[in-house]
Amino acid sequence: MSGFYNDRFSKVQEEFERNLSERGDIGASFACTIDGEFVIDLWGGYKDVDKSQPWEEDTICNVYSTSKTMTFISALVLADRGELDLHAPVAKYWPEFGVNGKKNIRVSQILCHAAGLPGMSRVFELEEMYDWDSVCDDLAAQSPWWEPGTQSGYHATTQGFLIGEIIRRITGQSMGNFFRENVAEPMQADFHIGMDPSVFPRVSDLHPDPASGGGGLLQTDPDTMAGRVFGSTHMPEGSVNSEAWRMAELPAVNGHGNARSVVRAQTALANDGYAFGVQLLSAQGCARAREVQIESTDAVLGFPIKFAMGYAYGNPMLPITPNANAIWWAGAGGSTIVIDEDHRMCFSYVMNQTKAAMVGDERSGKMTEALYAAL
């Protein structure tokens, strides 16, 4: 294990080491800021299952849906500048979208998964998902799968395209480029949506959960809503470790970073918009992130959840953070990000050993318990 931690958080470091020695982690990272300053920045283990390539300070990997938080903060930045009205109809910015019962769908309903467009109209091959215009054309032509705004239904892959296309229509930039120039670079966050090949040597593969028997993260009945959503894209085995996946922009699912870079990108939201010498957002712009949009039993995930502007709040079923006022999200397999304004704290866990879980597991949970106990 390498990195540093304030002595106050020695128990977090101990749990991090237990993840590596007892809970199956191969390589991982954990980072935390308080008042915009790093108090924990840990990394350790290995990039490969043979344990021959150490996880270095600048190692990054795919974080699955933790990537979504980068689209959320990008939308919030654009809204803070007055260029995006989060409560306006999507069709104001993307006219082709306003057909087949979608003319009144608001931008905020996309952010909170209530737009009714959680999947593709048919099964797309992964190579087809790399064609941005083709995916967006499919989404624009669809009718909602349920009445928009009546409940959430996790837009697992589609949310990134929907938010990204709105941003592209306003700015002329792809989601990945807008994020890089307006969030990642100002915050010095080594996080990538659409990766340049020069970064490849620093990337760790994701390793499947041995307990899944090779069945992958998500095994669902194809006749259910969840099955339709997660079956919308045909994902060949190992595709998430391919060069094509890394270079593509699938903003909801294929962002690459480590805990430090995730925290760098999100810390401003815990500190009235200011972090690392940069005023990324106004305090009012930060407050938008916490505005509750919908609370329902999610039509795809199947459990109760309260969504704010993209981010979620915790509940007894999803104890990602013990602070009910904190906002968070997580990636399938185990990565997490929490923004706790009450404590002016932001923390993240990123690893390369996936577990068959949608929203965190024991590894992040034990470190979170130790972190809050120290507070």
KAZIJO-V592448 format. One record per residue. PHI is phi in whole degrees, 0 to 359 (* if undefined). PSI is psi in whole degrees, 0 to 359 (NA if undefined). OMEGA is omega in degrees with one decimal (NA if undefined). Layout:
phi psi omega
PHI PSI OMEGA
PHI PSI OMEGA
//
This chain:
phi psi omega
* 143 179.4
225 174 178.8
111 205 -179.1
210 164 174.6
203 146 171.7
296 139 -176.1
306 332 178.3
303 334 -173.7
251 32 -178.8
298 328 180.0
292 329 175.6
296 316 178.0
299 321 179.0
296 319 178.6
291 325 176.2
300 315 179.4
293 325 177.3
294 326 176.0
301 320 -179.0
284 324 -174.1
266 332 -172.0
235 336 -171.0
249 14 170.0
89 3 177.5
294 143 173.9
262 301 174.2
222 144 -174.1
199 170 176.4
212 151 176.4
216 135 -179.3
216 151 -179.1
211 137 170.6
244 148 169.6
228 132 -174.5
54 34 175.0
78 9 179.1
240 141 178.3
291 128 173.6
248 344 175.6
217 134 172.8
208 95 -174.0
242 146 171.6
209 155 -179.5
179 177 -178.6
86 212 -170.3
223 157 176.4
279 334 -172.0
238 156 -178.1
292 336 177.2
282 352 177.9
58 46 177.4
250 344 -178.3
241 108 -176.8
294 146 170.9
287 115 -175.4
267 175 179.5
302 325 -176.8
255 15 175.4
292 139 176.5
228 164 175.9
205 170 178.4
295 134 -179.1
247 13 -179.3
47 231 -167.6
284 354 167.3
301 336 174.3
304 327 -176.0
303 327 -178.2
296 337 177.3
286 328 174.2
288 325 179.4
297 310 -176.6
291 331 175.8
295 316 177.9
296 321 179.5
294 321 176.7
298 315 -179.1
294 321 177.1
294 321 -178.9
296 334 178.5
275 357 179.9
82 10 -178.5
267 344 -179.5
227 126 173.7
264 111 -175.2
294 342 -178.9
254 9 177.0
277 157 173.6
298 142 176.7
303 324 -176.8
297 342 175.6
300 324 -178.0
259 335 -173.8
226 81 -171.7
303 324 -178.2
295 342 -178.9
288 333 -169.5
279 46 178.8
235 167 174.5
54 48 174.4
82 17 -175.9
245 6 -173.2
294 337 -178.5
257 2 177.3
295 129 -177.4
266 158 177.3
304 317 -179.0
299 330 179.3
288 334 171.6
288 317 -179.7
298 327 -177.5
257 18 173.1
66 25 -177.2
252 12 -175.6
279 344 179.6
80 25 179.3
232 58 -172.6
278 352 -177.5
212 179 178.1
275 166 -178.4
285 344 177.6
207 175 176.8
286 122 176.6
264 136 168.2
291 152 -175.6
302 321 179.6
299 328 177.6
291 329 179.3
290 341 177.4
282 351 179.0
265 96 -173.4
306 310 -176.0
297 322 -179.5
296 317 179.0
295 313 -178.3
294 325 176.3
296 320 178.5
296 316 -179.5
293 320 -179.0
294 331 -177.2
274 344 -175.3
288 159 164.7
264 149 178.8
300 146 -179.6
282 342 172.3
209 174 -178.4
293 117 -176.6
303 139 176.8
89 353 -177.2
273 334 175.6
196 163 173.9
274 157 174.3
206 109 -166.6
310 116 178.5
273 74 -165.5
306 308 -179.7
252 328 -172.4
289 333 -175.7
302 320 -179.3
296 322 176.7
292 318 -177.8
295 312 176.9
295 316 -177.7
297 323 179.5
289 324 175.2
299 315 178.7
296 320 179.0
295 320 -179.6
296 327 -179.1
278 317 -169.8
256 340 -173.7
80 2 -179.2
254 149 172.3
293 161 179.3
304 313 -178.0
297 318 -179.8
290 319 179.1
297 314 178.9
301 314 -177.9
301 312 -173.4
283 331 -171.5
252 347 177.7
232 301 -172.8
299 311 -177.4
292 313 177.3
300 325 -178.2
269 0 -177.7
53 46 -178.8
261 119 -179.4
279 67 -177.6
232 138 -169.5
230 128 167.9
243 97 -169.0
91 98 -168.0
262 137 171.2
286 139 -178.8
303 338 179.4
297 342 -178.4
273 343 -172.9
311 318 -176.2
299 341 -178.4
267 357 -172.4
270 133 172.4
267 139 169.7
297 155 166.7
272 142 -178.1
247 129 -176.4
293 154 178.5
292 118 179.1
301 332 -177.7
287 346 -178.6
279 353 179.5
65 26 180.0
82 5 -178.2
277 357 178.2
87 183 -175.9
286 321 -168.3
235 113 177.5
240 107 -173.7
227 155 177.4
294 122 -176.3
296 345 179.7
272 355 178.4
268 168 176.1
300 315 179.1
299 320 178.8
297 320 177.8
296 319 -177.3
291 305 -175.5
285 346 174.8
266 5 -177.4
293 336 -179.8
236 131 175.9
277 116 -175.6
249 100 176.5
300 149 -179.3
302 133 177.9
82 0 -174.6
295 332 -178.9
289 350 177.3
255 10 -176.5
273 158 176.9
295 323 -179.8
298 318 177.7
299 316 -176.4
293 326 -178.5
279 337 -176.9
288 164 172.2
249 100 170.3
239 79 -162.5
299 340 179.6
280 341 -168.5
221 346 -173.4
239 29 171.3
290 146 -179.3
236 131 177.2
190 192 171.8
229 180 -175.6
300 320 179.9
299 315 -176.8
288 325 175.3
298 315 -179.8
294 319 178.0
301 320 -177.7
289 333 -171.5
251 347 -172.7
302 326 -178.1
304 328 -178.1
293 341 177.9
268 356 -170.8
223 45 177.2
54 31 173.8
92 357 -175.6
250 133 176.2
199 142 172.9
54 39 176.3
81 9 -176.3
232 133 171.5
270 92 -176.2
286 322 -177.8
220 159 170.2
282 165 176.3
300 321 177.7
295 321 177.7
297 323 175.8
294 319 -177.9
300 330 178.5
300 328 -178.1
299 331 -174.0
262 2 -179.8
291 118 -179.2
294 130 -179.1
253 320 -177.5
199 145 174.5
227 119 -174.6
198 174 167.0
278 117 -173.7
296 131 -174.8
292 340 -178.3
256 311 -177.4
285 332 173.9
84 9 176.7
229 160 -179.3
293 141 178.9
204 145 178.3
247 116 -179.4
259 136 168.9
266 216 -178.9
276 73 -177.5
99 304 179.9
290 163 178.5
243 160 169.6
261 154 178.4
283 165 172.1
207 174 -176.7
303 332 177.9
281 338 -175.8
232 71 -174.8
278 54 -179.7
297 326 177.7
220 142 178.5
286 348 179.2
272 112 -177.0
295 343 -179.6
271 350 -178.1
283 150 175.1
250 155 -171.6
198 170 161.2
202 172 -173.7
214 164 177.2
249 142 174.6
308 134 -178.6
104 335 173.4
140 340 -176.6
291 151 -177.7
216 159 171.5
215 130 178.9
234 136 176.5
239 110 -174.0
245 93 -176.9
293 327 179.8
304 321 179.4
260 5 -175.8
49 48 -171.7
232 145 175.1
221 132 179.3
214 156 -175.7
211 150 174.2
233 130 179.4
224 136 -176.1
214 167 178.6
256 349 176.2
267 108 -179.4
279 152 172.6
239 154 -177.1
283 68 179.8
217 146 -178.2
273 323 -170.9
225 75 176.9
78 169 179.3
202 195 -174.7
300 327 -175.3
297 306 177.3
291 326 -178.3
299 317 -178.8
293 321 177.9
291 322 177.7
297 316 176.8
303 314 -179.5
293 323 179.9
297 310 -178.6
290 328 176.1
298 324 179.2
290 335 179.2
284 NA NA
//
